[in-house]
Amino acid sequence: MASEVGRVTRDQLVTLGDLQQLKMELLEEVAGLLAGHLAGKRQQPKRWMRSEEVKALLGISTGKLFRLRKLGILPYAQIDRVFLYDVSDVDQMLSERKIGTRISLPQVDKRLRSKKEKR
Protein backbone atom coordinates (compact mmCIF):
# COMPACT_ATOMS: atom_id res chain seq x y z
CA MET A 1 0.00 0.00 0.00
CA ALA A 2 2.90 2.37 0.65
CA SER A 3 3.98 2.04 -2.99
CA GLU A 4 0.62 3.47 -4.13
CA VAL A 5 1.02 6.76 -2.20
CA GLY A 6 3.19 8.45 -4.91
CA ARG A 7 1.20 7.15 -7.86
CA VAL A 8 -1.75 8.96 -9.36
CA THR A 9 -4.65 6.72 -10.12
CA ARG A 10 -7.88 7.15 -11.98
CA ASP A 11 -9.87 6.89 -8.80
CA GLN A 12 -7.88 9.51 -6.88
CA LEU A 13 -9.90 12.36 -5.37
CA VAL A 14 -9.22 15.91 -6.53
CA THR A 15 -9.83 18.63 -4.01
CA LEU A 16 -10.94 22.18 -4.68
CA GLY A 17 -7.51 23.35 -3.56
CA ASP A 18 -5.89 21.09 -6.17
CA LEU A 19 -8.07 22.58 -8.91
CA GLN A 20 -7.31 26.13 -7.82
CA GLN A 21 -3.59 25.38 -7.79
CA LEU A 22 -3.84 23.86 -11.28
CA LYS A 23 -5.76 26.91 -12.48
CA MET A 24 -3.09 29.28 -11.16
CA GLU A 25 -0.30 27.22 -12.75
CA LEU A 26 -2.12 27.21 -16.09
CA LEU A 27 -2.80 30.96 -15.95
CA GLU A 28 0.84 31.68 -15.15
CA GLU A 29 1.95 29.47 -18.03
CA VAL A 30 -0.43 31.17 -20.49
CA ALA A 31 0.61 34.62 -19.26
CA GLY A 32 4.26 33.71 -19.81
CA LEU A 33 3.55 32.46 -23.32
CA LEU A 34 1.57 35.59 -24.18
CA ALA A 35 4.26 37.88 -22.79
CA GLY A 36 6.89 36.11 -24.89
CA HIS A 37 4.71 36.28 -27.98
CA LEU A 38 3.91 39.97 -27.53
CA ALA A 39 7.54 40.82 -26.82
CA GLY A 40 8.45 39.31 -30.18
CA LYS A 41 5.93 41.59 -31.91
CA ARG A 42 7.27 44.78 -30.32
CA GLN A 43 9.54 45.67 -33.14
CA GLN A 44 11.06 48.96 -34.09
CA PRO A 45 8.78 51.17 -36.15
CA LYS A 46 9.01 50.58 -39.86
CA ARG A 47 11.81 52.64 -41.37
CA TRP A 48 11.39 52.02 -45.10
CA MET A 49 8.29 52.18 -47.25
CA ARG A 50 7.73 50.85 -50.76
CA SER A 51 6.30 52.98 -53.56
CA GLU A 52 2.78 51.59 -53.13
CA GLU A 53 2.76 52.48 -49.44
CA VAL A 54 3.99 56.04 -50.10
CA LYS A 55 1.41 56.55 -52.86
CA ALA A 56 -1.38 55.32 -50.57
CA LEU A 57 -0.16 57.47 -47.68
CA LEU A 58 0.08 60.64 -49.76
CA GLY A 59 -2.84 59.88 -52.07
CA ILE A 60 -0.74 60.43 -55.21
CA SER A 61 -0.30 58.64 -58.52
CA THR A 62 2.69 56.69 -59.78
CA GLY A 63 3.60 59.60 -62.06
CA LYS A 64 3.56 62.12 -59.22
CA LEU A 65 5.78 59.88 -57.11
CA PHE A 66 8.15 59.54 -60.08
CA ARG A 67 8.33 63.37 -60.38
CA LEU A 68 9.03 63.74 -56.66
CA ARG A 69 11.94 61.30 -57.04
CA LYS A 70 13.36 62.82 -60.21
CA LEU A 71 13.15 66.40 -58.94
CA GLY A 72 15.02 65.36 -55.80
CA ILE A 73 12.13 66.36 -53.57
CA LEU A 74 11.79 62.89 -52.08
CA PRO A 75 15.03 60.94 -51.53
CA TYR A 76 14.91 57.21 -52.19
CA ALA A 77 16.94 54.03 -52.33
CA GLN A 78 16.68 51.55 -55.17
CA ILE A 79 17.29 47.82 -55.13
CA ASP A 80 16.75 46.35 -58.57
CA ARG A 81 13.30 47.65 -59.58
CA VAL A 82 12.13 48.33 -56.03
CA PHE A 83 12.12 51.93 -54.78
CA LEU A 84 12.31 52.42 -51.03
CA TYR A 85 11.61 55.63 -49.13
CA ASP A 86 12.79 56.42 -45.62
CA VAL A 87 9.79 57.28 -43.44
CA SER A 88 11.67 60.24 -41.94
CA ASP A 89 12.30 61.63 -45.46
CA VAL A 90 8.59 61.44 -46.25
CA ASP A 91 7.79 63.20 -42.95
CA GLN A 92 10.42 65.86 -43.62
CA MET A 93 9.10 66.49 -47.14
CA LEU A 94 5.61 67.01 -45.73
CA SER A 95 6.86 69.26 -42.92
CA GLU A 96 8.79 71.45 -45.36
CA ARG A 97 5.67 71.91 -47.46
CA LYS A 98 3.26 72.54 -44.63
CA ILE A 99 1.13 75.59 -45.22
CA GLY A 100 0.13 77.47 -42.12
CA THR A 101 -2.00 80.49 -41.50
CA ARG A 102 -0.38 83.77 -40.72
CA ILE A 103 -3.55 85.31 -39.36
CA SER A 104 -4.09 85.46 -35.64
CA LEU A 105 -7.43 84.39 -34.21
CA PRO A 106 -8.63 87.94 -33.43
CA GLN A 107 -8.03 88.85 -37.09
CA VAL A 108 -10.08 85.85 -38.20
CA ASP A 109 -12.94 86.88 -35.92
CA LYS A 110 -12.76 90.44 -37.28
CA ARG A 111 -12.91 89.21 -40.90
CA LEU A 112 -15.86 86.95 -40.16
CA ARG A 113 -17.77 89.79 -38.48
CA SER A 114 -17.12 92.13 -41.38
CA LYS A 115 -18.45 89.52 -43.82
CA LYS A 116 -21.64 89.16 -41.75
CA GLU A 117 -22.11 92.92 -41.62
CA LYS A 118 -21.88 93.20 -45.41
CA ARG A 119 -24.79 90.78 -45.83
N, C-alpha and C positions, 0 to 999 in steps of 0.2 A: 504494500500500500504506500510506503514511503517513496517508491519510485514514480508513482503517479502524481505526486505533488507538483513537480515542475512541468509536467506535460499539460497541454491544453487539449481538452476533449470537446466533442460535440455537445455533450450534456452539461458542460460547465455553466454555472450561473454568471450572468453579467450584471454588475450593479450599476446604479445610476451614476455613481462616482466614476466608474470605469468608462462609461459612455461620455461623460463630460470631459474626462482626461483625453479620450480619443478625439473628441471634437476640437479641443484646444490644440492638440498636436497636428491635426489636419489643417486647421486654420493657419497655424504658424507656417506650415509647409507651403500652403497655397500663397500666403503673403510673401514668403521668400521667393517663390517662383515668379510671382507677379513683379516684385521689386527688381529682380534680375532681368526680366523681360522688358520692363519699362526703362531701365537704365540703359539697355542696349539701343533703345529707340531715341534716347536723348542725344541726338547728334548735333554737330555744329550747324548753324543755319547754312542754307545752300548758298554757295559763293558764285557759281556760274550758271547762266541760263542759256538755253538754246534759242535759236531764232523764233521758233513757234511760241515759246513762252514770252519772249519780249514783245512780239507782235500782239499777243493776247493781252498782256499787261497794259500796253500803251494804246491798244485799239487802232493799230496802223496796218497798212498793207505790206506785202513783201517788197514792193517797189520803194515805199517810203523808208523802210528799214535799210534797204540797199543804199539809198541816198544818204542816210545818216552815217553809214559806214564810210562811204566814198568821200564825203565832205569832211571826214575826221571829227564829226560831232560826237559820235558814239564809238569809243575804242572797242576793239574786239580781238579775239584770238581765233585762229583757224587751224583745224586739224582735218586734213583731207578736204572734204566738202562740207564739213560741219563748222558753223560759226558759233562761237561762244562769247558771251558778254558777261563781264563782271557785274554783279548786282550793285556794287558801290559806284561803278561808272554810270549805270542807268540812273541811280538815285542822284548822282552829281549832275548829270545832264538835265534832269528835271528841275533840280534846285536852281541851276543857273538860268533856267528859262521861266522861272516862276514870275508871274505877273501879280503885283500887289497894288493895292489902292494907295494913293498918296493923299487922300482926303480924310481929314479927321472926322469923327462921328458928329460933332456939332455942325460941321459944314454940310454933312449929309442931311441932317435934320433940317437945316436952313433951306437947302435946295428942294427938299420934299415939300416944305411948307409953301415955298414960293410957287411951286407947280400947282398946289391945291388952290392957292389964291387966284391964279390965272384962270382957273376953270370957272 
